Amino acid sequence: MNIDKQQIIDLLKNQGDNDKADQAEKELPDQVDTDQDKGLLSKFGINPQDLLGKLPGGLGGLGG
């Protein structure tokens, strides 16, 4: 599933992790593929399955 990079950055900022948010902004592609980019996501402490449930807009369990 593709997710806009800004949503991930906003999630990190909401968690109070501005350093990781800044790093993610530099390293992530504009559209993050949760399967292809899961290595990058894990670098920022993000589990792609958990990410889908935390994003604004209520994607909930659609990623599973």
C-alpha positions, 0 to 999 in steps of 0.5 A, spaced: 500 500 500 502 506 498 502 512 503 504 519 502 510 521 506 507 527 509 503 522 513 508 518 516 512 525 518 506 527 521 505 521 525 512 521 527 511 528 530 505 527 533 509 521 537 514 527 539 519 524 535 522 530 531 529 527 530 526 521 526 521 526 522 526 530 520 530 524 518 524 521 514 523 527 510 530 526 507 530 519 506 523 517 504 520 517 497 514 521 496 510 515 496 512 510 501 510 503 499 509 499 505 511 492 502 517 495 498 519 500 503 518 496 510 526 496 511 526 504 511 520 504 515 523 500 521 529 504 521 524 509 523 521 505 528 514 504 524 511 497 523 507 497 516 501 493 519 501 498 525 502 504 521 495 503 517 491 503 523 495 509 526 494 514 520 489 519 520 483 517 516 482 511 519 485 506 514 484 501 520 485 494 519 485 494 511 492 493 511 492 486 513 
